[in-house]
Amino acid sequence: MTAASRVIAVTGGASGIGFAFSEALARAGHQVVIADLRGAAEAAERLKAQGLKAIGTQTDVVNPADVAGMVEQAVKAFDRLDVLVNNAGLFTTLTLKPFDQISDAEWMRVMEVNTLGPFVCAKAVVPAMRKNGFGRIVNIASTTPIKGTPNMLHYVASKGAVIAFTRSLARELGKDNITVNAIAPGFTLSDGVLENDMHSKMGDVVRKTSRSLQRDQVPEDLVGALLFLASDGAGFITGQTIAVDGGSVFI
Ligand SMILES: NC(=O)c1ccc[n+]([C@@H]2O[C@H](COP(=O)([O-])OP(=O)(O)OC[C@H]3O[C@@H](n4cnc5c(N)ncnc54)[C@H](O)[C@@H]3O)[C@@H](O)[C@H]2O)c1
């Protein structure tokens, strides 16, 4: 049996972990829609230059009109939308600080991008998935809510919400043959992390103190779990969170 080629939208897919996802999915024969605030068209061009199938669309995940446009472009280019990867998030640009130094405005902004964003995107893609009787939603969470990581309470709370969102939405969409799962990455050396000294130092601590596999985690470590969740073989798995973190937490 040959693996199905899917139409897959990756939010925040132009850089970091998101670009690693976009590239790996396209190399596996899928048609990729890169939706990002910035750099989407350029990222799609990088894939097309390798002979891969991709389009880029400038999208703010918290803007319903942008997200509707993303779905429209996906359907126009590739006839349907099979898989949504809710990867866009605020993390690498955040400054680590004690909870009482986080302003209400910063808390709201992190919640907006990290929780409202996946909600807006799920609402926009589900009608197209229902129409085809097939869909996969993969939310990029984090192991931080499992660990109770300090000094980024807004981020940790937002990713805990993503895990809860995954479970409840899986129950609502099962009847439509749409699965909803999450991947919880451990600390990963994405482009944004490498540019942020404070985050890089945190990575040293994780590697030395809690990880079973004693090396740095890179974006490519995450692609296997996503390829699996998008594959036919994962069709009966829903509501789950898969930790990909070198054996740091055990869910
Ligand atoms: N790097 C890590 O250690 C780590 C660990 C666990 C989870 N994660 C999660 O993985 C995902 C990717 O992380 P990363 O390290 O590659 O981050 P990053 O900051 O390097 O990249 C995030 C991407 O999202 C895009 N983006 C941000 N806000 C957006 C918006 N409103 N609309 C559309 N696109 C937007 C950015 O332009 C960027 O391309 C995030 O959800 C993050 O929380 C990262």
The ligand as a Tripos MOL2 file, in Angstrom:
@<TRIPOS>MOLECULE
LIG
   44    48     1     0     0
SMALL
NO_CHARGES

@<TRIPOS>ATOM
      1 N1         11.9870   25.4440   20.8760 N.am      1 LIG1
      2 C1         11.5800   24.7740   21.9610 C.2       1 LIG1
      3 O1         12.3580   24.4400   22.8720 O.2       1 LIG1
      4 C2         10.1400   24.3620   22.0980 C.ar      1 LIG1
      5 C3          9.8120   23.4380   23.1050 C.ar      1 LIG1
      6 C4          8.4750   23.0530   23.2530 C.ar      1 LIG1
      7 C5          7.5200   23.5640   22.4070 C.ar      1 LIG1
      8 N2          7.8710   24.4600   21.4360 N.ar      1 LIG1
      9 C6          6.8030   24.9670   20.5810 C.3       1 LIG1
     10 O2          7.0910   24.6640   19.2240 O.3       1 LIG1
     11 C7          6.5580   25.6860   18.3790 C.3       1 LIG1
     12 C8          7.6630   26.2460   17.4930 C.3       1 LIG1
     13 O3          8.7050   26.7140   18.3240 O.3       1 LIG1
     14 P1         10.0620   27.3290   17.7510 P.3       1 LIG1
     15 O4         11.0860   27.1420   18.8030 O.co2     1 LIG1
     16 O5         10.3250   26.8700   16.3550 O.co2     1 LIG1
     17 O6          9.6440   28.8810   17.7490 O.3       1 LIG1
     18 P2         10.1560   30.0820   16.8810 P.3       1 LIG1
     19 O7          9.9340   31.2930   17.6850 O.co2     1 LIG1
     20 O8         11.5520   29.7890   16.3860 O.co2     1 LIG1
     21 O9          9.1550   30.0210   15.6380 O.3       1 LIG1
     22 C9          7.7940   30.3080   15.8180 C.3       1 LIG1
     23 C10         7.1880   30.5630   14.4310 C.3       1 LIG1
     24 O10         5.8370   30.9580   14.6320 O.3       1 LIG1
     25 C11         5.5870   32.1360   13.8810 C.3       1 LIG1
     26 N3          4.5440   32.9110   14.5450 N.ar      1 LIG1
     27 C12         4.5910   33.5520   15.7410 C.ar      1 LIG1
     28 N4          3.4270   34.1720   15.9900 N.ar      1 LIG1
     29 C13         2.6060   33.9040   14.9300 C.ar      1 LIG1
     30 C14         1.2790   34.2650   14.5910 C.ar      1 LIG1
     31 N5          0.5460   35.0530   15.3900 N.pl3     1 LIG1
     32 N6          0.7710   33.8010   13.4240 N.ar      1 LIG1
     33 C15         1.5000   33.0290   12.6050 C.ar      1 LIG1
     34 N7          2.7780   32.6630   12.8520 N.ar      1 LIG1
     35 C16         3.3130   33.1070   14.0070 C.ar      1 LIG1
     36 C17         6.9200   32.8730   13.8570 C.3       1 LIG1
     37 O11         6.9790   33.8070   12.7760 O.3       1 LIG1
     38 C18         7.8910   31.7040   13.6840 C.3       1 LIG1
     39 O12         8.0590   31.3460   12.3270 O.3       1 LIG1
     40 C19         5.9340   26.7200   19.3210 C.3       1 LIG1
     41 O13         4.5580   26.4550   19.4770 O.3       1 LIG1
     42 C20         6.6640   26.4750   20.6340 C.3       1 LIG1
     43 O14         5.9330   26.8960   21.7470 O.3       1 LIG1
     44 C21         9.1470   24.8670   21.2690 C.ar      1 LIG1
@<TRIPOS>BOND
     1     1     2 1
     2     2     3 2
     3     2     4 1
     4     4     5 ar
     5     4    44 ar
     6     5     6 ar
     7     6     7 ar
     8     7     8 ar
     9     8     9 1
    10     8    44 ar
    11     9    10 1
    12     9    42 1
    13    10    11 1
    14    11    12 1
    15    11    40 1
    16    12    13 1
    17    13    14 1
    18    14    15 2
    19    14    16 1
    20    14    17 1
    21    17    18 1
    22    18    19 2
    23    18    20 1
    24    18    21 1
    25    21    22 1
    26    22    23 1
    27    23    24 1
    28    23    38 1
    29    24    25 1
    30    25    26 1
    31    25    36 1
    32    26    27 ar
    33    26    35 ar
    34    27    28 ar
    35    28    29 ar
    36    29    30 ar
    37    29    35 ar
    38    30    31 1
    39    30    32 ar
    40    32    33 ar
    41    33    34 ar
    42    34    35 ar
    43    36    37 1
    44    36    38 1
    45    38    39 1
    46    40    41 1
    47    40    42 1
    48    42    43 1
@<TRIPOS>SUBSTRUCTURE
     1 LIG1         1 GROUP 0 **** ****
